[in-house]
Amino acid sequence: MGRRVKVQVLASVMNQTARGIAEKMHLDSDAVVINQCDRFGYEELEYKGHSVRFFSFPDRGVGRSRNEAILRAEGDICLFADEDIVYEAGYAQAIEKEFENQPQADMILFNIEIDQSRRTYHITRRKRVHWYNCGRYGAVSFAVKGESLLASGVSFHLLFGGGARYSNGEDSLFLKEFIRKGYRVCTAPVTIGREEAGESTWFSGYNEKFFHDRGVLYKYLYGRLGRAMALRYLLAHREKLCGEAGIGQAYRWMRDGIKSVR
């Protein structure tokens, strides 16, 4: 009988306790939790027969805390998470099964149920993800082979994401770099959890900052194709994104963001 595959959640949280977050997220696998708070600390909790390693740091930034979790990752399959994710019963087994079905994949993206107003993707079939269509997936959908994660040397960008200079996009940049290094990313039409509704730490509406920061992100993601991809993005989502500012103003703000990157 072969060794049991170990799924390990890598969670970024704020001002939580080890048992409290394990119960809140319905953890049923090993986990490394990076708790952003006002102190340094460490504790290890056994929860439902699994090891939850809980590190507290006074640093801020989701990219920084995800990188701290990667440095401590030991799972055969690592699953990124935030504190507002609640997992379905059997999520670890569902992830293991999908990697058995897609053994060539280094990373598989799963569905997390998110409020319709904030949802950027919904996976309905298995397919390969490429650099030009990787921008819609959040890090909480990522399950990655631990060996590939560590061998790739890819980390989360510290300029993007909650607590950073630019609102979001650290997940897209991580995915693009992982793919650029030759690792295979695929999707699975399997739901492993849901996001609890709450106040966003970075989103305050489709305003100038949103579009400017998105422009900066598109320059990092697409380089010379940034403007074309920005226009494509706005045209595809104009009803959702451009109700207040209008598509022309939104594009000007994105273009300003693109131009600000030297």
PyMOL commands that set and color helices and strands:
alter all, ss='L'
color gray80, all
select helices_A, chain A and resi 18-25+62-71+91-101+131-133+139-141+146-152+170-180+208-236+238-241+247-259
alter helices_A, ss='H'
color red, helices_A
select strands_A, chain A and resi 7-14+30-36+41-47+50-57+77-82+85-87+107-113+142-145+185-195
alter strands_A, ss='S'
color yellow, strands_A
deselect
rebuild
show_as cartoon
